[in-house]
Amino acid sequence: MTTSDVSSRNKLSPDHNGVHHRKPKPDASSMLDPSSDSVHVRKRDHVSVVTDEDRQEMGQSSYATDYKAVDDEKAQTLSATDVPNFILLVILYLLQGIPVGLSFGSIPFLLKAKMSYSEIAIFSLSSWPYSLKLLWSPIVDAIYWPELGRRKSWIIPIQTLTGMLFLALGWHIDAIMAEDNINIYFITSLFLVTIFFCATQDIAVDGWALTLLSKDSLSYASTAQTIGLNTGYFLSFTVFLALNSEEFSNKYLRSPENSSDVGVMPLGSYMIFWSLMYIVVTAWLLIVKTEKPTGTDEDLLGIKGVYSTIWKICKLPHMKSFVAILLVAKIGFICNEGVTALKLLEKGFSKEDLALAALLDFPFQLFFGYYAAKWSTGPNPLKPWLYAFYGRLASAVLGMVVVYFYPEGQDISMVYFCIIMASTILSSFMSTVQFVSISAFMTSVADPLIGGTYMTLLNTFSNFGGTWPKFFVLEAVDKFTVATCSALDGDGLELKLGGTCVIQQDGYYYAGSICVILGIGLLVFYVKPAILRIQSIPRHMWKLKAAEDEKSRL
């Protein structure tokens, strides 16, 4: 789910209200005169995007784009003076991962016990801010209060608001989730606001990482991001689901005489605990931590300049084709990756087994990521991406087979659990290869003069390509499902009232099959030819100035 930060880095000056606006650009003489007070060191835009392809894409970072030279010279080690700031970054990223793990992971599984797939589709909209951070990231970068600091001006109020929202939700969320008729629009709006706060904090933290760490240690910023976000997601998804499960709690954490029909960690208590953590960390930032001023080392683009640059990049002819691919490439496997786990739970797969599967899959993701990076080096970084496309389509088919033959109403054997794990690992492997491969290609074509803006733009479209189809796929699962129910209207309400439904036609297989067929058609007739053509375009033609010069010669 890559952290988006468009650092427009504009020189700002306060007006009488204390709001900062960009100063007029100094003339050439003042910029060249070393004795002048207006010396400007132009620094490249820097962005890091956490994609909303759940946990995996949240590890996306473009720190390496602008500072690749540092890593190319020699392997850097984290200096002792940077260790405290590195730990701070990990904590800040972890706090972002907590709400993301709830919204992207745990809450849909908890809602599924009482809601239809159409209602889950509505809740999936709460994750959209993470895929659309580019829209407001230049504003976050440009407006701040200098007495507090460029990044703390956003991090402190945003974390305070998130902590207060978590505290308020913590007192009431258990009662809300226990209702027979949960107001899905209300709970979606609450988590939409929460994810918006997290996305905004993400932008500020990414920018702060550039000055928190020394230049020699800057490559560790992406390490802090990966550790923090994935740890937060892991705690809110895998660990929380296990502690929230009555079966897991009774089996492993309680004595037989103390068994209960609820888990040891209710959702409300979990949110209250993390609201306190937000408040503690925010208070420490406000009282103890100081931020180094960056007023003399800013980029001159400004808010309007960044948006103008984004528009110019989008108008490049080959960029239009590449963006189209990013927006449709994940349609073929979105049903498998967004619905299969929910169907397994519906058929009786326990939440603790699901959490265990996610736990076992995590080290494989790290292992696969390392080798995927090696495979994606060289002049054809998209070749592994194409191979993995076939693999993800095969995984989507395998996922439907696993669900179809699941022994409903029975305890699964170790053999079948291993089959589920193998299916999960195969899907994770192919997804990781595609993710690393497309990221390597993006890095290789990004214009170094505007590297951050370029990377954020590409990752925004890539992330959104995995976000927008999910709503329609979840809706389709319900629309294609035909069930005979013992009460009321056949749309899920009878289950809320204690009735039962016998599914005569499971829309999951229809939606999944349509996605796979569309994916195969797109791959054969559009994606593969377009990718091979795009990959052959000279790298310099992806640079904004070179493309504009070529256009002017035609």
C-alpha positions, 0 to 999 in steps of 0.5 A, a space after each residue: 500500500 507505497 508512501 506518497 510525498 511530492 516534495 515541491 520544496 519551494 522557498 516560502 515566506 510568511 504573510 501577516 497570518 503566519 501562512 507561508 507562501 512562495 517567495 518570488 524567484 530570485 534573479 540569476 545574479 543573486 542565485 550565482 552570487 555566493 555572498 547573497 542571502 538568496 543562494 538557492 541549491 536546487 534539489 530534486 523532487 522526492 517522492 515515495 509511494 506506498 501502494 494500496 496493493 495491500 501490505 506488499 505495495 506499502 513497501 514501495 519507496 523511491 528513496 533510491 531514485 534520487 540517491 542511487 549514487 550513494 548506494 552505487 559507490 559502496 555499501 553504506 552502514 547506518 551511522 550511530 548518530 542516525 540510529 535514534 532518527 532511524 528508530 523514530 522513522 520506524 515508529 512513525 511508519 508503524 503508526 501509519 500501518 496500524 489503521 491501514 492494517 485494520 481498513 485493508 485487512 481486519 475490518 472486511 473480515 469482521 464485517 463479512 460475518 454480517 454483510 454481503 459482498 456489495 456492502 464490503 465493496 462499499 467499505 473498500 472505498 475507505 482505502 482509496 486515499 492511499 492510492 490518490 495521495 498525489 492529488 494533495 501531496 504538493 500542498 502538504 509539502 508547501 504550506 507549514 508553520 516554520 516555528 514548529 517545522 516543515 514536517 512537524 506542522 503536519 505530523 503533529 496535528 494529523 497524529 493528534 486527530 488520528 489518536 482522537 478519532 481512534 479513541 472515540 471509535 474505541 469507545 463505540 466500535 464494538 457496539 457498532 460492530 455488534 449491531 444486527 444492521 451495521 450502517 456501512 456508510 457510517 463506518 466507511 466514512 469513519 475509516 475513510 477519514 482515518 486513511 486520509 489522515 494516514 495518507 497525509 501523514 505518510 507524505 510528511 514523514 517521507 519528506 522528513 526522512 530526507 533531512 532526519 537521516 544523513 546523506 550517507 544513511 539515507 538509503 535506510 529510509 526505505 528500510 525504516 518504511 518497510 519495517 514500520 509499515 509492514 509491522 503495523 499492518 502485521 499487528 493490525 491484521 495477523 496478530 489482531 485477528 488471532 487475538 480477536 478470535 475466540 477459538 485462538 484465545 480459548 485454545 492458546 491463551 486461556 485455561 479451559 475453565 476461563 473460556 469465553 465466546 469472545 477473543 482476548 482483544 476486542 476491536 475497541 480495546 485495540 483502537 484505544 491502546 493505539 490511540 494512546 500510543 498516537 498521543 504519547 508519540 505526538 507529545 514527544 514530538 511536540 515537546 522533545 524532538 526538534 526539526 532542522 530548518 530546510 529553508 535554504 535548500 528548497 526546490 523552486 517548483 512550488 505547488 503550481 509547478 508540481 501540478 503543471 509538471 504532472 500534467 506534462 508527464 501525463 501528456 507524453 504519448 508513450 506515458 498515456 499507453 503505459 498509464 492505461 496498462 497500469 490501470 487495467 493490468 490487475 483486472 485479471 486477478 483482482 477477484 482472487 486477491 480480493 475475494 478468495 480469502 473472504 470465501 474461505 472464511 465463509 466456507 469455514 476457514 478460521 480466522 486464526 488459520 488465516 492469520 497463520 497463513 499470512 504469518 507463514 507467507 510473510 518471510 516468503 515475500 521477503 525471500 521472493 522480493 530479493 530474487 525478483 530484484 535480481 531478475 529485474 536488472 538489465 535492459 528488459 526489466 519488464 520481462 519477469 513482469 510478463 512471465 508473472 502475469 501468466 502466473 497470477 492468472 494461473 493463481 487466480 484459477 487455482 484459488 477458485 479450485 481451492 475454494 470449490 473443493 474446500 470441505 465445507 462444515 468440516 475441520 480441514 486436514 493438514 494436507 488441505 491447509 498446505 494446499 491453501 498455503 501453496 496457493 497463497 505462496 504462489 500468488 504472493 510470489 507472482 505478485 512480488 515479481 510483478 511488483 519489483 519488476 514494474 518498480 525497477 522499470 519505473 526507476 529506470 525511466 524516471 526523469 532524474 530532474 523530477 524523479 520524485 514527481 515522476 515516481 509518485 505519478 507512476 505509482 499512483 496509477 499503479 496503485 489505483 489500478 489495483 484499487 478501482 476494480 475491487 469495488 466492482 468485483 465485490 459487487 459482481 459476486 453478489 449480483 451473480 449469486 443466487 440463493 434460496 433463503 429461509 427468511 425475507 429478501 435473499 440479499 443477506 438480511 435473513 442471515 442477520 436475523 438468524 435465517 439460513 441461505 442455500 447458495 444455488 449459484 455462487 457469484 464468486 466463480 462467475 466474477 472470478 472467471 470473468 476476471 480471468 477471461 478479461 485478464 487473458 484477453 487483455 494480456 494477449 491482445 493489448 498488454 503484452 504487445 504494448 509492454 514490449 513496445 514500451 520497453 523498447 522505447 529509448 530511455 531518454 525519450 521518457 525524460 520530459 525535456 527530451 520528449 518535448 524537444 522531439 515533439 517540437 522537431 516533428 
